[in-house]
Amino acid sequence: MKFGLTHRVLTSALAALGVLAIVFSGGVPTISRILLLIGLVGALFATERFQQSTTARYAAAIVPSVILGIEFLRLLGGASLLELAVEFAAALQIVRLATRRGAMHDQQVVLLALLHLVAGTVLGGGIAYGLCLFGFLILAPGALVLSHLRREVEGNYRQGARDRTGLPVDVPRILRSRRVIGPGFLALTCVLSLPILVFTALLFIIFPRVGLSLLLFQNQHAVRTTGFGNTIDISGQGTIRSDSSIVLRFRTSTDDPPPTKLVLRLRGTAFDEYSGGGQWARSERERIGLPRVGLDVPLVRMPDPNDKAVAIDLEPLDPNVLFLPPRTVAIRWADGSGSLRPPPVVKGEEGTLRYETPNERVLHYEAFLAPPEERMVDQLTERDRARYLQLPKEITPRMRELATRWIVGAKNDYERALMISEHLEHDYTYTLEAPSGGKPNPLDDFLFESRAGHCEFFSTAMAILLRTVGVPTRNVSGFVGGTYNRFGGFYAVRNGDAHSWVEAYIDAPSGGGWVTFDPTPSDGAQPLADGGGFWGLLRDAYEAVSQGWDRYVVNYDLPTQMTLFQRIQRSLEKARKDLSPGSSGIKLRTVLIAGGVLFLVGAGVYFYRRRRLRPDAEEKLATRARQQRVATELWMQAEEALQSRGASRPRNIPPLRFAEQLRETRKDTLGEQAYALASRYALARFGNVALSTEEEREFLRRVAVIRQGEVAEDEALPPAAAE
């Protein structure tokens, strides 16, 4: 392993990890990320010839100033100061990586990489950042040791130092050498990172964050979700189901084994006012703050032990809507939901629940569902009934006639809603496209012309058709369910799982209530992701690790710390009982004793073999050192002889290279004699081919002849000695 190449690879890897920690943090714009990645690839493949050129020197001085000027103009344009500072730091690393020369620049590269990791914690700190941090900690010891060695080598050369054999320090030869470092050296330096990781982890566990982020700048950018704002335009939807980014995870008691996909409609928001042009809106703007009892927020009543619970981890979203399954009667914040104080909950129009929190963190809460036998009653006033029966002017006669024809034979509102839902589900086609989106009356075109559309068209059609026959309805937006993660034990709900359905108010003698209907065909009312195959396995593993990282590292706080300490205490108590005399933990004691014995035996064998082999190894090293010392002393005499003939070797040129140049420039036999002596010296000094006593005498005789200036053609060394 060449010393210089290994050092270059390690420092380049550290620089790349630092830049990637910033790129994958999500704290810089997409165009900046693309440009940084392109620049990083170019810098990694920059040749040493370019780095030593005058162009590289000018680029190192001019490019940072140009980038700084561009960032200043962007700052004047309203860009974030923090993002601009991080972008400039990453660009500065790329410039330094492409124009570096020597150990001093490599140390700057390592320092910048460390600063980038610090910036990564401020910007996000997701699982991608965690992988970059882990790689940095593994490679950093080796890179720092090699940087120190190279700095010493270059510093000694500048000071005119000589090696232990008396020759000037040959920096290019040392950088090309394969004997300075080996696989064992790199493995040992990487192992040095293990104590660093353990010590860092202990500090992290002992001193948790208590609700304040690192520099009060940290924020996790919210995922933008479509369909949960103040309006929805059905002609503008159609490609959302291609987005696979996770918006929430939920856990619930299901069959064993759990199904790969679980349909659980998670309600987000609803709309009551429809315009004929295809837009849904809300006519009411009321907002009521909900009281909290401890960690519980009662929506209908307090949670009961008999209620089924669904645990939900909600990613930061824009807008900040809470998603709940049907028949939710209360929610409970889990361990303060990532902070010492749970966020306030506000109930808005159409039953929409929103959370108010200054730090955009993953929210952990449980939704308690009423049992099936409990009737959910919701009184509807005459004013509200009129709102949910409102029809736009664009309702055509054939739409009214279609609704009337579809409900023939229905005895009540529930049967009317069920009949219309079944007609839409079986007689129409689901598609991600919106064939009727650009029409003046998209709903009429969907029902009678294209007969195909996405979920918004199906839910809108059912809601409006039910209103024409006197059934109050509203259009609901949420998520249809999730795909099971076999490693994390949760269901992942993605942005592409956004869905729309209908809530119809069904009157009953004992009190009416809202009932959920989904008229979308089954192929469009299923979770997005495929749970099988090799790629599904890799996706589940990555998402499970990412979820654990976010929950136990990024959102690590005081409640999480207390829970962790309690688990450790219980584990230690169990181990103590298993190891106590008379306990049933015989297997654990046996494993520990057997492991200890094997460790002691292995350590004894290792040290015994090392002690036996040490004398032989030391003797070989001493013999080789003597051989190298003799060869060096002989060559020093040869150099003095050549210098007396006007052939002085520059300090930065190795002996063999100097002899080759001398042979090319001198037409007499002096160059041939110098090349023969340099070749034999190189074999003895670096090739471990010892000089015999006869060869030493012949070497000295040739030196004496060169010094006297009496070099004859027939007095050259034998060819075997020169090779």
Buried (B, 14 or more C-beta within 10 A) or exposed (E): BBBBEBBBBBBBBBBBBBBBBBBBBBBBEEEBBEBBBEBBEEBBEBEEEEBEBEEBEEBBEEBBEEBBEBBEEBBEEEBBEBBBBBBBBBBBBBBBBBBBBEBEBBBBBBBBBBBBBEBBBBBBBBBBBBBBBEBBBBBBBBBBBBBEBBBEBBEBBEEEEEEEBEBBBBBEBBBBBEEBBEEEBBEEBBEBBEEEEEEEEEEEBEEBBEBEBEEEBBBBEBBEBBBBBEEBBBBEBBEBBEBBEBBBBBBBEEEEEBEBBBBBBBBBBBBBBBEBBBBBBBEEEEEEEEEBEEBBBBBBEBBEEEBBBBBBBBBBBEBBBBBBBBBBBBBBBBBBBBBEEBBBBBBBBBBBBBBEBEBBBBBBBBBBBBEEEBEBEEEBEEEBBEBBBEEBEBBBEEBBEBBEEBBEEBEEBBEBBBBBBEBBBEEBEBBBEBBBBEBEBBBBBBBBEBBBBBBBBBBBBBBBBBBBBEBBBBBBBBBBBBBBBBBBEBBBBBBBBBBBBBBBBBBEEEEBBBBEBBBBBEEBBBBBBEBEEEEBEEBBBBBBBBBBBBBEBBBBBBBBBEEBEEEEEEEEEEEEEBEEEEEEBEEBBEEBEEEEEEEEEEEEEEEEEEEEEEEEEEEEEEEEEEBBBBBBEBBBBBBEBBEEBEBEBEEEBBBBBBBBBBBEEBEEBBBBBBBBBBBBBBBBBBEEEBBEEEBBEBBEEBBEBBBEEEBEEEEBBEEEBBE
